[in-house]
């Protein structure tokens, strides 16, 4: 019996590593992991790639984000 091994996973380094502290519970460990993922922007990236976005939709979204940023910048001045 031959097991399939993905070489990409074997040679790759883990992106985020959270080491459990002595006496730390699972819930707090998960909280720290989720916080580190959100700080790195990984969740936002994963959610954006969940569905295919047509190039025209991408342009429209980026344009709307740009307008929103510029309006926010004007309001703070």
PDB file with SEQRES, HELIX, SHEET and CRYST1 records, atoms N, CA, C and O in Angstrom:
SEQRES   1 A   77  UNK UNK UNK UNK UNK UNK UNK UNK UNK UNK UNK UNK UNK          
SEQRES   2 A   77  UNK UNK UNK UNK UNK UNK UNK UNK UNK UNK UNK UNK UNK          
SEQRES   3 A   77  UNK UNK UNK UNK UNK UNK UNK UNK UNK UNK UNK UNK UNK          
SEQRES   4 A   77  UNK UNK UNK UNK UNK UNK UNK UNK UNK UNK UNK UNK UNK          
SEQRES   5 A   77  UNK UNK UNK UNK UNK UNK UNK UNK UNK UNK UNK UNK UNK          
SEQRES   6 A   77  UNK UNK UNK UNK UNK UNK UNK UNK UNK UNK UNK UNK              
HELIX    1 AA1 UNK A    7  UNK A   11  1                                   5    
HELIX    2 AA2 UNK A   26  UNK A   40  1                                  15    
HELIX    3 AA3 UNK A   42  UNK A   48  1                                   7    
HELIX    4 AA4 UNK A   55  UNK A   76  1                                  22    
CRYST1    1.000    1.000    1.000  90.00  90.00  90.00 P 1           1          
ATOM      1  N   UNK A   1       0.841  -1.172   0.000  1.00  0.00           N  
ATOM      2  CA  UNK A   1       0.000   0.000   0.000  1.00  0.00           C  
ATOM      3  C   UNK A   1       0.891   1.242   0.000  1.00  0.00           C  
ATOM      4  O   UNK A   1       1.790   1.363   0.832  1.00  0.00           O  
ATOM      5  N   UNK A   2       0.643   2.156  -0.927  1.00  0.00           N  
ATOM      6  CA  UNK A   2       1.441   3.373  -1.057  1.00  0.00           C  
ATOM      7  C   UNK A   2       0.598   4.556  -0.609  1.00  0.00           C  
ATOM      8  O   UNK A   2      -0.519   4.750  -1.089  1.00  0.00           O  
ATOM      9  N   UNK A   3       1.134   5.343   0.308  1.00  0.00           N  
ATOM     10  CA  UNK A   3       0.440   6.538   0.772  1.00  0.00           C  
ATOM     11  C   UNK A   3       0.917   7.726  -0.039  1.00  0.00           C  
ATOM     12  O   UNK A   3       2.109   7.869  -0.307  1.00  0.00           O  
ATOM     13  N   UNK A   4      -0.002   8.562  -0.419  1.00  0.00           N  
ATOM     14  CA  UNK A   4       0.333   9.754  -1.184  1.00  0.00           C  
ATOM     15  C   UNK A   4       0.828  10.831  -0.235  1.00  0.00           C  
ATOM     16  O   UNK A   4       0.191  11.110   0.781  1.00  0.00           O  
ATOM     17  N   UNK A   5       1.958  11.434  -0.563  1.00  0.00           N  
ATOM     18  CA  UNK A   5       2.498  12.528   0.238  1.00  0.00           C  
ATOM     19  C   UNK A   5       2.613  13.753  -0.650  1.00  0.00           C  
ATOM     20  O   UNK A   5       3.185  13.691  -1.738  1.00  0.00           O  
ATOM     21  N   UNK A   6       2.078  14.844  -0.191  1.00  0.00           N  
ATOM     22  CA  UNK A   6       2.161  16.091  -0.940  1.00  0.00           C  
ATOM     23  C   UNK A   6       3.465  16.772  -0.560  1.00  0.00           C  
ATOM     24  O   UNK A   6       3.637  17.175   0.591  1.00  0.00           O  
ATOM     25  N   UNK A   7       4.373  16.906  -1.493  1.00  0.00           N  
ATOM     26  CA  UNK A   7       5.686  17.484  -1.217  1.00  0.00           C  
ATOM     27  C   UNK A   7       5.592  18.960  -0.840  1.00  0.00           C  
ATOM     28  O   UNK A   7       6.420  19.463  -0.080  1.00  0.00           O  
ATOM     29  N   UNK A   8       4.584  19.653  -1.371  1.00  0.00           N  
ATOM     30  CA  UNK A   8       4.445  21.062  -1.034  1.00  0.00           C  
ATOM     31  C   UNK A   8       4.206  21.228   0.464  1.00  0.00           C  
ATOM     32  O   UNK A   8       4.755  22.139   1.082  1.00  0.00           O  
ATOM     33  N   UNK A   9       3.398  20.362   1.043  1.00  0.00           N  
ATOM     34  CA  UNK A   9       3.112  20.455   2.470  1.00  0.00           C  
ATOM     35  C   UNK A   9       4.297  20.003   3.312  1.00  0.00           C  
ATOM     36  O   UNK A   9       4.529  20.531   4.400  1.00  0.00           O  
ATOM     37  N   UNK A  10       5.042  19.031   2.812  1.00  0.00           N  
ATOM     38  CA  UNK A  10       6.199  18.522   3.543  1.00  0.00           C  
ATOM     39  C   UNK A  10       7.275  19.585   3.688  1.00  0.00           C  
ATOM     40  O   UNK A  10       7.844  19.753   4.767  1.00  0.00           O  
ATOM     41  N   UNK A  11       7.557  20.302   2.612  1.00  0.00           N  
ATOM     42  CA  UNK A  11       8.667  21.245   2.594  1.00  0.00           C  
ATOM     43  C   UNK A  11       8.280  22.643   3.056  1.00  0.00           C  
ATOM     44  O   UNK A  11       9.154  23.474   3.302  1.00  0.00           O  
ATOM     45  N   UNK A  12       7.004  22.911   3.177  1.00  0.00           N  
ATOM     46  CA  UNK A  12       6.589  24.271   3.528  1.00  0.00           C  
ATOM     47  C   UNK A  12       6.707  24.497   5.032  1.00  0.00           C  
ATOM     48  O   UNK A  12       6.638  23.571   5.840  1.00  0.00           O  
ATOM     49  N   UNK A  13       6.885  25.759   5.364  1.00  0.00           N  
ATOM     50  CA  UNK A  13       6.949  26.142   6.765  1.00  0.00           C  
ATOM     51  C   UNK A  13       5.564  26.588   7.200  1.00  0.00           C  
ATOM     52  O   UNK A  13       4.827  27.161   6.398  1.00  0.00           O  
ATOM     53  N   UNK A  14       5.194  26.343   8.433  1.00  0.00           N  
ATOM     54  CA  UNK A  14       3.868  26.771   8.866  1.00  0.00           C  
ATOM     55  C   UNK A  14       3.765  28.286   8.890  1.00  0.00           C  
ATOM     56  O   UNK A  14       4.725  28.978   9.228  1.00  0.00           O  
ATOM     57  N   UNK A  15       2.600  28.795   8.533  1.00  0.00           N  
ATOM     58  CA  UNK A  15       2.406  30.232   8.474  1.00  0.00           C  
ATOM     59  C   UNK A  15       2.291  30.859   9.850  1.00  0.00           C  
ATOM     60  O   UNK A  15       2.983  31.832  10.151  1.00  0.00           O  
ATOM     61  N   UNK A  16       1.428  30.313  10.682  1.00  0.00           N  
ATOM     62  CA  UNK A  16       1.214  30.861  12.015  1.00  0.00           C  
ATOM     63  C   UNK A  16       1.364  29.728  13.025  1.00  0.00           C  
ATOM     64  O   UNK A  16       0.747  28.671  12.898  1.00  0.00           O  
ATOM     65  N   UNK A  17       2.180  29.971  14.006  1.00  0.00           N  
ATOM     66  CA  UNK A  17       2.396  28.978  15.052  1.00  0.00           C  
ATOM     67  C   UNK A  17       2.038  29.611  16.389  1.00  0.00           C  
ATOM     68  O   UNK A  17       2.534  30.685  16.731  1.00  0.00           O  
ATOM     69  N   UNK A  18       1.183  28.942  17.133  1.00  0.00           N  
ATOM     70  CA  UNK A  18       0.815  29.407  18.462  1.00  0.00           C  
ATOM     71  C   UNK A  18       1.196  28.302  19.436  1.00  0.00           C  
ATOM     72  O   UNK A  18       0.652  27.199  19.380  1.00  0.00           O  
ATOM     73  N   UNK A  19       2.128  28.602  20.323  1.00  0.00           N  
ATOM     74  CA  UNK A  19       2.614  27.622  21.284  1.00  0.00           C  
ATOM     75  C   UNK A  19       1.840  27.794  22.589  1.00  0.00           C  
ATOM     76  O   UNK A  19       1.697  28.904  23.101  1.00  0.00           O  
ATOM     77  N   UNK A  20       1.355  26.696  23.103  1.00  0.00           N  
ATOM     78  CA  UNK A  20       0.574  26.733  24.344  1.00  0.00           C  
ATOM     79  C   UNK A  20       1.484  27.047  25.529  1.00  0.00           C  
ATOM     80  O   UNK A  20       2.570  26.485  25.673  1.00  0.00           O  
ATOM     81  N   UNK A  21       1.015  27.945  26.358  1.00  0.00           N  
ATOM     82  CA  UNK A  21       1.748  28.272  27.572  1.00  0.00           C  
ATOM     83  C   UNK A  21       1.406  27.247  28.646  1.00  0.00           C  
ATOM     84  O   UNK A  21       0.407  26.537  28.539  1.00  0.00           O  
ATOM     85  N   UNK A  22       2.229  27.175  29.665  1.00  0.00           N  
ATOM     86  CA  UNK A  22       2.021  26.187  30.725  1.00  0.00           C  
ATOM     87  C   UNK A  22       0.707  26.484  31.437  1.00  0.00           C  
ATOM     88  O   UNK A  22       0.490  27.588  31.938  1.00  0.00           O  
ATOM     89  N   UNK A  23      -0.158  25.485  31.472  1.00  0.00           N  
ATOM     90  CA  UNK A  23      -1.439  25.618  32.163  1.00  0.00           C  
ATOM     91  C   UNK A  23      -2.484  26.403  31.383  1.00  0.00           C  
ATOM     92  O   UNK A  23      -3.522  26.766  31.938  1.00  0.00           O  
ATOM     93  N   UNK A  24      -2.226  26.674  30.099  1.00  0.00           N  
ATOM     94  CA  UNK A  24      -3.180  27.446  29.295  1.00  0.00           C  
ATOM     95  C   UNK A  24      -4.275  26.534  28.761  1.00  0.00           C  
ATOM     96  O   UNK A  24      -3.997  25.434  28.283  1.00  0.00           O  
ATOM     97  N   UNK A  25      -5.504  26.986  28.841  1.00  0.00           N  
ATOM     98  CA  UNK A  25      -6.634  26.208  28.361  1.00  0.00           C  
ATOM     99  C   UNK A  25      -6.785  26.298  26.854  1.00  0.00           C  
ATOM    100  O   UNK A  25      -6.183  27.145  26.194  1.00  0.00           O  
ATOM    101  N   UNK A  26      -7.604  25.402  26.331  1.00  0.00           N  
ATOM    102  CA  UNK A  26      -7.815  25.340  24.886  1.00  0.00           C  
ATOM    103  C   UNK A  26      -8.502  26.610  24.364  1.00  0.00           C  
ATOM    104  O   UNK A  26      -8.173  27.101  23.284  1.00  0.00           O  
ATOM    105  N   UNK A  27      -9.453  27.131  25.135  1.00  0.00           N  
ATOM    106  CA  UNK A  27     -10.207  28.304  24.691  1.00  0.00           C  
ATOM    107  C   UNK A  27      -9.298  29.522  24.517  1.00  0.00           C  
ATOM    108  O   UNK A  27      -9.403  30.241  23.523  1.00  0.00           O  
ATOM    109  N   UNK A  28      -8.414  29.749  25.474  1.00  0.00           N  
ATOM    110  CA  UNK A  28      -7.515  30.898  25.374  1.00  0.00           C  
ATOM    111  C   UNK A  28      -6.498  30.701  24.254  1.00  0.00           C  
ATOM    112  O   UNK A  28      -6.094  31.664  23.602  1.00  0.00           O  
ATOM    113  N   UNK A  29      -6.088  29.462  24.033  1.00  0.00           N  
ATOM    114  CA  UNK A  29      -5.174  29.163  22.933  1.00  0.00           C  
ATOM    115  C   UNK A  29      -5.850  29.453  21.594  1.00  0.00           C  
ATOM    116  O   UNK A  29      -5.232  30.033  20.702  1.00  0.00           O  
ATOM    117  N   UNK A  30      -7.110  29.056  21.449  1.00  0.00           N  
ATOM    118  CA  UNK A  30      -7.858  29.335  20.225  1.00  0.00           C  
ATOM    119  C   UNK A  30      -8.061  30.835  20.042  1.00  0.00           C  
ATOM    120  O   UNK A  30      -8.001  31.338  18.920  1.00  0.00           O  
ATOM    121  N   UNK A  31      -8.300  31.550  21.134  1.00  0.00           N  
ATOM    122  CA  UNK A  31      -8.486  33.001  21.066  1.00  0.00           C  
ATOM    123  C   UNK A  31      -7.222  33.677  20.530  1.00  0.00           C  
ATOM    124  O   UNK A  31      -7.290  34.558  19.673  1.00  0.00           O  
ATOM    125  N   UNK A  32      -6.064  33.247  21.055  1.00  0.00           N  
ATOM    126  CA  UNK A  32      -4.795  33.806  20.592  1.00  0.00           C  
ATOM    127  C   UNK A  32      -4.550  33.475  19.121  1.00  0.00           C  
ATOM    128  O   UNK A  32      -4.058  34.312  18.364  1.00  0.00           O  
ATOM    129  N   UNK A  33      -4.895  32.254  18.721  1.00  0.00           N  
ATOM    130  CA  UNK A  33      -4.734  31.836  17.330  1.00  0.00           C  
ATOM    131  C   UNK A  33      -5.610  32.676  16.400  1.00  0.00           C  
ATOM    132  O   UNK A  33      -5.143  33.156  15.368  1.00  0.00           O  
ATOM    133  N   UNK A  34      -6.873  32.850  16.766  1.00  0.00           N  
ATOM    134  CA  UNK A  34      -7.789  33.647  15.947  1.00  0.00           C  
ATOM    135  C   UNK A  34      -7.334  35.098  15.856  1.00  0.00           C  
ATOM    136  O   UNK A  34      -7.442  35.723  14.801  1.00  0.00           O  
ATOM    137  N   UNK A  35      -6.830  35.629  16.957  1.00  0.00           N  
ATOM    138  CA  UNK A  35      -6.347  37.009  16.968  1.00  0.00           C  
ATOM    139  C   UNK A  35      -5.147  37.161  16.027  1.00  0.00           C  
ATOM    140  O   UNK A  35      -5.065  38.134  15.277  1.00  0.00           O  
ATOM    141  N   UNK A  36      -4.219  36.201  16.067  1.00  0.00           N  
ATOM    142  CA  UNK A  36      -3.039  36.288  15.204  1.00  0.00           C  
ATOM    143  C   UNK A  36      -3.421  36.146  13.733  1.00  0.00           C  
ATOM    144  O   UNK A  36      -2.812  36.782  12.873  1.00  0.00           O  
ATOM    145  N   UNK A  37      -4.416  35.325  13.440  1.00  0.00           N  
ATOM    146  CA  UNK A  37      -4.883  35.175  12.062  1.00  0.00           C  
ATOM    147  C   UNK A  37      -5.517  36.469  11.571  1.00  0.00           C  
ATOM    148  O   UNK A  37      -5.265  36.894  10.444  1.00  0.00           O  
ATOM    149  N   UNK A  38      -6.331  37.093  12.404  1.00  0.00           N  
ATOM    150  CA  UNK A  38      -6.992  38.322  11.967  1.00  0.00           C  
ATOM    151  C   UNK A  38      -5.995  39.469  11.820  1.00  0.00           C  
ATOM    152  O   UNK A  38      -6.161  40.316  10.943  1.00  0.00           O  
ATOM    153  N   UNK A  39      -4.959  39.512  12.666  1.00  0.00           N  
ATOM    154  CA  UNK A  39      -3.946  40.564  12.551  1.00  0.00           C  
ATOM    155  C   UNK A  39      -3.159  40.436  11.256  1.00  0.00           C  
ATOM    156  O   UNK A  39      -2.791  41.443  10.652  1.00  0.00           O  
ATOM    157  N   UNK A  40      -2.899  39.208  10.826  1.00  0.00           N  
ATOM    158  CA  UNK A  40      -2.134  38.984   9.607  1.00  0.00           C  
ATOM    159  C   UNK A  40      -2.980  39.135   8.341  1.00  0.00           C  
ATOM    160  O   UNK A  40      -2.437  39.161   7.237  1.00  0.00           O  
ATOM    161  N   UNK A  41      -4.299  39.233   8.491  1.00  0.00           N  
ATOM    162  CA  UNK A  41      -5.174  39.404   7.335  1.00  0.00           C  
ATOM    163  C   UNK A  41      -5.461  38.118   6.592  1.00  0.00           C  
ATOM    164  O   UNK A  41      -5.920  38.146   5.450  1.00  0.00           O  
ATOM    165  N   UNK A  42      -5.198  37.002   7.226  1.00  0.00           N  
ATOM    166  CA  UNK A  42      -5.404  35.718   6.560  1.00  0.00           C  
ATOM    167  C   UNK A  42      -6.891  35.435   6.381  1.00  0.00           C  
ATOM    168  O   UNK A  42      -7.307  34.960   5.324  1.00  0.00           O  
ATOM    169  N   UNK A  43      -7.691  35.720   7.399  1.00  0.00           N  
ATOM    170  CA  UNK A  43      -9.123  35.448   7.298  1.00  0.00           C  
ATOM    171  C   UNK A  43      -9.769  36.289   6.205  1.00  0.00           C  
ATOM    172  O   UNK A  43     -10.621  35.796   5.465  1.00  0.00           O  
ATOM    173  N   UNK A  44      -9.377  37.536   6.098  1.00  0.00           N  
ATOM    174  CA  UNK A  44      -9.931  38.410   5.061  1.00  0.00           C  
ATOM    175  C   UNK A  44      -9.570  37.873   3.685  1.00  0.00           C  
ATOM    176  O   UNK A  44     -10.394  37.893   2.771  1.00  0.00           O  
ATOM    177  N   UNK A  45      -8.345  37.395   3.536  1.00  0.00           N  
ATOM    178  CA  UNK A  45      -7.892  36.837   2.268  1.00  0.00           C  
ATOM    179  C   UNK A  45      -8.664  35.566   1.925  1.00  0.00           C  
ATOM    180  O   UNK A  45      -9.084  35.384   0.782  1.00  0.00           O  
ATOM    181  N   UNK A  46      -8.850  34.700   2.895  1.00  0.00           N  
ATOM    182  CA  UNK A  46      -9.570  33.442   2.670  1.00  0.00           C  
ATOM    183  C   UNK A  46     -11.018  33.724   2.297  1.00  0.00           C  
ATOM    184  O   UNK A  46     -11.557  33.097   1.385  1.00  0.00           O  
ATOM    185  N   UNK A  47     -11.649  34.660   2.994  1.00  0.00           N  
ATOM    186  CA  UNK A  47     -13.040  34.973   2.704  1.00  0.00           C  
ATOM    187  C   UNK A  47     -13.193  35.600   1.324  1.00  0.00           C  
ATOM    188  O   UNK A  47     -14.185  35.357   0.638  1.00  0.00           O  
ATOM    189  N   UNK A  48     -12.218  36.403   0.917  1.00  0.00           N  
ATOM    190  CA  UNK A  48     -12.316  37.018  -0.405  1.00  0.00           C  
ATOM    191  C   UNK A  48     -12.116  35.992  -1.519  1.00  0.00           C  
ATOM    192  O   UNK A  48     -12.650  36.163  -2.615  1.00  0.00           O  
ATOM    193  N   UNK A  49     -11.364  34.942  -1.258  1.00  0.00           N  
ATOM    194  CA  UNK A  49     -11.120  33.920  -2.278  1.00  0.00           C  
ATOM    195  C   UNK A  49     -12.117  32.765  -2.202  1.00  0.00           C  
ATOM    196  O   UNK A  49     -11.977  31.776  -2.920  1.00  0.00           O  
ATOM    197  N   UNK A  50     -13.101  32.885  -1.355  1.00  0.00           N  
ATOM    198  CA  UNK A  50     -14.075  31.808  -1.197  1.00  0.00           C  
ATOM    199  C   UNK A  50     -14.887  31.599  -2.480  1.00  0.00           C  
ATOM    200  O   UNK A  50     -15.170  30.467  -2.871  1.00  0.00           O  
ATOM    201  N   UNK A  51     -15.254  32.708  -3.127  1.00  0.00           N  
ATOM    202  CA  UNK A  51     -15.999  32.634  -4.365  1.00  0.00           C  
ATOM    203  C   UNK A  51     -15.236  33.399  -5.442  1.00  0.00           C  
ATOM    204  O   UNK A  51     -14.468  34.315  -5.148  1.00  0.00           O  
ATOM    205  N   UNK A  52     -15.463  33.009  -6.691  1.00  0.00           N  
ATOM    206  CA  UNK A  52     -14.809  33.694  -7.803  1.00  0.00           C  
ATOM    207  C   UNK A  52     -15.413  35.087  -7.958  1.00  0.00           C  
ATOM    208  O   UNK A  52     -16.629  35.267  -7.893  1.00  0.00           O  
ATOM    209  N   UNK A  53     -14.546  36.055  -8.161  1.00  0.00           N  
ATOM    210  CA  UNK A  53     -14.983  37.417  -8.375  1.00  0.00           C  
ATOM    211  C   UNK A  53     -14.560  37.840  -9.786  1.00  0.00           C  
ATOM    212  O   UNK A  53     -13.378  37.820 -10.129  1.00  0.00           O  
ATOM    213  N   UNK A  54     -15.544  38.220 -10.584  1.00  0.00           N  
ATOM    214  CA  UNK A  54     -15.237  38.615 -11.949  1.00  0.00           C  
ATOM    215  C   UNK A  54     -14.376  39.874 -11.937  1.00  0.00           C  
ATOM    216  O   UNK A  54     -14.489  40.691 -11.023  1.00  0.00           O  
ATOM    217  N   UNK A  55     -13.516  40.039 -12.943  1.00  0.00           N  
ATOM    218  CA  UNK A  55     -12.645  41.221 -12.984  1.00  0.00           C  
ATOM    219  C   UNK A  55     -13.412  42.541 -12.928  1.00  0.00           C  
ATOM    220  O   UNK A  55     -12.949  43.493 -12.300  1.00  0.00           O  
ATOM    221  N   UNK A  56     -14.574  42.611 -13.575  1.00  0.00           N  
ATOM    222  CA  UNK A  56     -15.351  43.852 -13.541  1.00  0.00           C  
ATOM    223  C   UNK A  56     -15.862  44.129 -12.124  1.00  0.00           C  
ATOM    224  O   UNK A  56     -15.881  45.276 -11.677  1.00  0.00           O  
ATOM    225  N   UNK A  57     -16.277  43.068 -11.424  1.00  0.00           N  
ATOM    226  CA  UNK A  57     -16.728  43.235 -10.038  1.00  0.00           C  
ATOM    227  C   UNK A  57     -15.574  43.669  -9.144  1.00  0.00           C  
ATOM    228  O   UNK A  57     -15.755  44.486  -8.242  1.00  0.00           O  
ATOM    229  N   UNK A  58     -14.390  43.122  -9.395  1.00  0.00           N  
ATOM    230  CA  UNK A  58     -13.215  43.480  -8.614  1.00  0.00           C  
ATOM    231  C   UNK A  58     -12.872  44.966  -8.815  1.00  0.00           C  
ATOM    232  O   UNK A  58     -12.580  45.678  -7.854  1.00  0.00           O  
ATOM    233  N   UNK A  59     -12.910  45.419 -10.066  1.00  0.00           N  
ATOM    234  CA  UNK A  59     -12.646  46.836 -10.345  1.00  0.00           C  
ATOM    235  C   UNK A  59     -13.656  47.732  -9.640  1.00  0.00           C  
ATOM    236  O   UNK A  59     -13.289  48.735  -9.028  1.00  0.00           O  
ATOM    237  N   UNK A  60     -14.938  47.360  -9.733  1.00  0.00           N  
ATOM    238  CA  UNK A  60     -15.983  48.160  -9.091  1.00  0.00           C  
ATOM    239  C   UNK A  60     -15.802  48.204  -7.575  1.00  0.00           C  
ATOM    240  O   UNK A  60     -15.986  49.252  -6.955  1.00  0.00           O  
ATOM    241  N   UNK A  61     -15.440  47.064  -6.978  1.00  0.00           N  
ATOM    242  CA  UNK A  61     -15.247  47.011  -5.531  1.00  0.00           C  
ATOM    243  C   UNK A  61     -14.051  47.875  -5.113  1.00  0.00           C  
ATOM    244  O   UNK A  61     -14.128  48.623  -4.138  1.00  0.00           O  
ATOM    245  N   UNK A  62     -12.954  47.764  -5.856  1.00  0.00           N  
ATOM    246  CA  UNK A  62     -11.768  48.556  -5.522  1.00  0.00           C  
ATOM    247  C   UNK A  62     -12.037  50.047  -5.692  1.00  0.00           C  
ATOM    248  O   UNK A  62     -11.558  50.860  -4.902  1.00  0.00           O  
ATOM    249  N   UNK A  63     -12.799  50.406  -6.719  1.00  0.00           N  
ATOM    250  CA  UNK A  63     -13.141  51.810  -6.936  1.00  0.00           C  
ATOM    251  C   UNK A  63     -13.997  52.333  -5.788  1.00  0.00           C  
ATOM    252  O   UNK A  63     -13.784  53.443  -5.300  1.00  0.00           O  
ATOM    253  N   UNK A  64     -14.980  51.516  -5.356  1.00  0.00           N  
ATOM    254  CA  UNK A  64     -15.838  51.923  -4.238  1.00  0.00           C  
ATOM    255  C   UNK A  64     -15.030  52.062  -2.952  1.00  0.00           C  
ATOM    256  O   UNK A  64     -15.267  52.983  -2.170  1.00  0.00           O  
ATOM    257  N   UNK A  65     -14.074  51.152  -2.724  1.00  0.00           N  
ATOM    258  CA  UNK A  65     -13.224  51.242  -1.536  1.00  0.00           C  
ATOM    259  C   UNK A  65     -12.376  52.510  -1.569  1.00  0.00           C  
ATOM    260  O   UNK A  65     -12.175  53.162  -0.544  1.00  0.00           O  
ATOM    261  N   UNK A  66     -11.881  52.853  -2.756  1.00  0.00           N  
ATOM    262  CA  UNK A  66     -11.073  54.056  -2.901  1.00  0.00           C  
ATOM    263  C   UNK A  66     -11.887  55.310  -2.597  1.00  0.00           C  
ATOM    264  O   UNK A  66     -11.415  56.215  -1.909  1.00  0.00           O  
ATOM    265  N   UNK A  67     -13.103  55.354  -3.111  1.00  0.00           N  
ATOM    266  CA  UNK A  67     -13.985  56.497  -2.853  1.00  0.00           C  
ATOM    267  C   UNK A  67     -14.288  56.601  -1.366  1.00  0.00           C  
ATOM    268  O   UNK A  67     -14.292  57.694  -0.799  1.00  0.00           O  
ATOM    269  N   UNK A  68     -14.539  55.463  -0.739  1.00  0.00           N  
ATOM    270  CA  UNK A  68     -14.837  55.450   0.689  1.00  0.00           C  
ATOM    271  C   UNK A  68     -13.653  55.969   1.499  1.00  0.00           C  
ATOM    272  O   UNK A  68     -13.832  56.732   2.448  1.00  0.00           O  
ATOM    273  N   UNK A  69     -12.424  55.547   1.118  1.00  0.00           N  
ATOM    274  CA  UNK A  69     -11.226  56.023   1.815  1.00  0.00           C  
ATOM    275  C   UNK A  69     -11.044  57.523   1.653  1.00  0.00           C  
ATOM    276  O   UNK A  69     -10.727  58.229   2.611  1.00  0.00           O  
ATOM    277  N   UNK A  70     -11.246  58.001   0.436  1.00  0.00           N  
ATOM    278  CA  UNK A  70     -11.051  59.441   0.197  1.00  0.00           C  
ATOM    279  C   UNK A  70     -12.089  60.274   0.942  1.00  0.00           C  
ATOM    280  O   UNK A  70     -11.761  61.341   1.462  1.00  0.00           O  
ATOM    281  N   UNK A  71     -13.326  59.810   1.003  1.00  0.00           N  
ATOM    282  CA  UNK A  71     -14.364  60.530   1.753  1.00  0.00           C  
ATOM    283  C   UNK A  71     -14.054  60.527   3.246  1.00  0.00           C  
ATOM    284  O   UNK A  71     -14.274  61.523   3.935  1.00  0.00           O  
ATOM    285  N   UNK A  72     -13.553  59.424   3.732  1.00  0.00           N  
ATOM    286  CA  UNK A  72     -13.201  59.333   5.142  1.00  0.00           C  
ATOM    287  C   UNK A  72     -12.049  60.276   5.457  1.00  0.00           C  
ATOM    288  O   UNK A  72     -12.019  60.902   6.516  1.00  0.00           O  
ATOM    289  N   UNK A  73     -11.090  60.373   4.520  1.00  0.00           N  
ATOM    290  CA  UNK A  73      -9.951  61.277   4.695  1.00  0.00           C  
ATOM    291  C   UNK A  73     -10.413  62.728   4.716  1.00  0.00           C  
ATOM    292  O   UNK A  73      -9.898  63.526   5.500  1.00  0.00           O  
ATOM    293  N   UNK A  74     -11.378  63.086   3.864  1.00  0.00           N  
ATOM    294  CA  UNK A  74     -11.916  64.445   3.825  1.00  0.00           C  
ATOM    295  C   UNK A  74     -12.632  64.793   5.121  1.00  0.00           C  
ATOM    296  O   UNK A  74     -12.517  65.914   5.617  1.00  0.00           O  
ATOM    297  N   UNK A  75     -13.361  63.848   5.664  1.00  0.00           N  
ATOM    298  CA  UNK A  75     -14.132  64.076   6.885  1.00  0.00           C  
ATOM    299  C   UNK A  75     -13.226  64.342   8.086  1.00  0.00           C  
ATOM    300  O   UNK A  75     -13.589  65.102   8.984  1.00  0.00           O  
ATOM    301  N   UNK A  76     -12.059  63.723   8.101  1.00  0.00           N  
ATOM    302  CA  UNK A  76     -11.161  63.893   9.254  1.00  0.00           C  
ATOM    303  C   UNK A  76     -10.404  65.222   9.205  1.00  0.00           C  
ATOM    304  O   UNK A  76      -9.878  65.669  10.224  1.00  0.00           O  
ATOM    305  N   UNK A  77     -10.344  65.849   8.045  1.00  0.00           N  
ATOM    306  CA  UNK A  77      -9.611  67.116   7.920  1.00  0.00           C  
ATOM    307  C   UNK A  77     -10.416  68.282   8.394  1.00  0.00           C  
ATOM    308  O   UNK A  77      -9.941  69.417   8.354  1.00  0.00           O  
TER     309      UNK A  77                                                      
END                                                                             
